Amino acid sequence: MPSNNAEHSSQSSTGNTWRWSIARRLVISYTLSAIIMFAITYAFLSWTMNDTLVKAETDYIDDRIRVFRAIIESRPDFVDVIKQDIEWEGAYVKFPEYYARILDTQCRTLVETPRMDELISTRLFPAPCVVDKEVKIQVRSEKNIIHRGTNGRSYLLQSYWTDTVKPSERLAIQIAIDITAEKGHIQTNQQRMIAIIISGIIFAFIFSFVIARKVLRPLNELAGLAKRITIDKIGMRAKDPLRWPVELRAPAMAFNEMLDRLKSSFVQISQYTSNLAHELRTPINNLMGEAEVALSQERTAEEYRKVLESGLEEHMRLARMIDALLFLARSENPASLIESSLFDPIDEIAKVCSFYEALGEEKQAYITWDGDGKLYGDPLLFRRVMSNLLSNAIYYSSPGVKIEISVRKSGDNSLDVLVSDNGYGIPEEDINNVFDRFYRVMNSRSSNPKGSGLGLSIVKFIMDLHNGTVTIKSSPGQGTMVTLHFPVPPPEPLNMTAPV
């Protein structure tokens, strides 16, 4: 049980971390970056100052050693000469600038600065007191040691080997340079750097907080705008997205485009509802009017029969409308694959034309079809497309209309099916709307009052289903040409619902 609580606590902590605001994450990231940069700068400057100090003091030690070595190598009485020099340095100066010690090969002290042994023992120096018989040159220790003496001051320790006037004799020189003042300067500078770093970190925190709020202000504006959007305020937009940062410009423009699409969808829904109500009201009013007339007085059996026949036509019209709406509704929520196969479109066109032969004779329509090619798709849906287009061409044309259907191969191995007529035509301002549900051109309501305005909507959906396109070119009084473009084969598997 405790382990579960611990696990839950860990998950909650992780979740709270991920729920941090972007502003907080940016501020923390900027502040941590500033801390890391300041720390690296502090470490580099501290190392540089210490290294410079050691090099400068080492050069000073080298100068003193040259003097001692010159005395030792040229004077048999070098002990007295050096002793006099270092004793004067230690006797009359409270804090000598340097301490020196001369040792023989047995590590015995020959001469040293007064009180040097109390401050700095022989064992603290880096080089051992051992004579290397094979080495014939003066050797200096490569190791620098900084030691804090018993008097509280800091010293840089170094040791050297040197020859004497006697070829077989060598001596060790130990030098301790007082670097207390220099170390104090370095510590003072380090304290100043720390103060500057702390001030810089505070400034970086405040500056990053202000910048993060300013940078994220457009997001807050976008969120506030999204909260205020309602159906009554769908026209609101993010103001001037081009002034926003580049990273936020695309989301702001996409947000505005989304609102444009939503507004367009609401307008279409409103028009769709209005058109649907109008289309349903006409047959229902007809049914109610005929029923009221029939029931207003006693009728003969023949008169009731005519009323029923008229009502049947209206019911059939409603049934066709409902069937089309159900097909479009099912098509928007696909549940199974369509039955796709390779077939000859000319054969299917001939079947559709045969079905409309009686209607064509009634309108004195002259229908022709030709072409060749193979089409990959659903034959039943293709027949429905051709049926809708052919019925439109017959209904919305004057008697004697000529309808031509042709199948042509395109250069990219696709197939085009063209349906043209010399009927009434479609005004230019209506062409972009004819694929909307229930949309009907004004003169079409009188030429075919039984139409529902769903035929071309179904045509466009079926073409989308086959990854194809449908385009219309029309001129009022000259006719209409519809082009169906089918890719062969389709670029993607078809996965929409077939009509029942």
C-alpha positions, 0 to 999 in steps of 0.5 A: 500500500505505501508503494502505491501511494509513493507511485501515485505521488510520483505520477502526480509530481510529474503531471504537475511538472508537465502542467506548468505554463509555457511562460514558467517553462521559458522563465526557468529555462532562460534563468537556468541558461543564464546561471550556467553561462555565468558559472562557466564565465566565473570558473574561466575567469577564476582559473585565468586569474590564478593561472596568471598569478602562478605564471607571474610568480613563477617567473619571479622565482626563476629570476631569483634562482638565476641569481642563486645559481650564478652565485652557487656555480661561481663562488666557493663561498656561496653559502656566506653570500646567499646567507647574507642576502636572505638574512637581511631579507628576513631580519628587517622585513616583517613579511619578506617577499620570498623565503629561500632555502639551500639543501644538500643531497641529504636534505640537510639545510645549509642556509635558509631565511630566518624563521622559514622552518617554522612557517614552511617545512622542507617536506612541503615543497614539491621536489624531493631531495634526491640526487639523480646521478645521470642528470647533468642539467638543472631541473625545476619541479613542474608542480606548483604548490600553494601553501598557507603558512602558520602566520596565515599568509599564502605562499607559492612553493617551488624547488630546483636542482643546481650544480656547484663549483664542484662537478660532483656536487649538487644542491637543492634550492627551495623558494617560497613566494608570498602571494597573499596580496595577490590572492587577496586581489583575486578573492576580491575580484571573485566576490565582485564577480559573484555579486555581478552574477547574482545581479545578472541572474536576477535581471535575467529572471525578471527580463525573461519573465517580461519577455515571456509574457510579451511573447505569449500575449498573442496566445492569451488574446487568441484564447480570450477570443476563442472564449468569446466566440458564439454563434452570434459572434462568429464574425469575430477574428484575430486582429492583424495576425501579420504583426504577430511573431512568426511562430504564432502567425500561422496558428492565428491565420489558421484560427481565422480560416477555421472561423471562416469555414465555420461561418460558411458551414453555419450559412450552409446549414441555415440554407439547407434547413430553409430549403429542406423545409420548403421542399417538404412543405410543398408536397405536404401542403398538396396532400393536406389540401387534396384531403381537405377538399375530398373530405369537404363533401361526399365524393364518388369512388372515382373521385376518391381514387383520383385523390389517392393517385395524386397523393401517391405521387406526392408520397413517391416524391417524398420517398425519393427525397428521403431516400436521397437524404438517407444515402447522403447521411450514410455516405458521411458515416461510411461503414463498409467498402464499396464494390469496386471493379473494372467495367465498361462504362459504355455498357452502364450508360446504355442501360441508363439510357434504355431506362430513360427511353420512355421519358426521352420520347415524351420530351422528344429528346435525342440521346447518343453515346459513344467512346471506349475505355475501362473504368475502375469503380462501383458500377451501381454508383456510376449508374446513379451518377449517369441517371441523375445527370441524364434526368436533369438534362431531360427535365431542364430542357425544352422538347427536342433536346439533344443529349450527347454522352462520350467517354474519352481517355486522357493523357494521364491514363485517366478517363473522362465522361462528358454529358452535354445538352443544348437545354436551358443552361445555368446562370454563371452566378448559380454554377458554384452553388448547384452542388449544395443540397436542395439548391435549385436554379430559379427557372428549374422550379417551374420546369421540374416542380417534382425535383428536390435539388439533391441530384447534383449533390449526390453526383459530387459525393460519388465522384469524391468517393471515386477520388474523381472530380466533376466540373460544369460549364454552362451558358443560359440558352445554349446548354450545359456540359458536365465533365466527370473525371475518373482516375484509373486506377484510383490512387487510394483504396475506396472505403465509402458506403455503397447505397442500399 
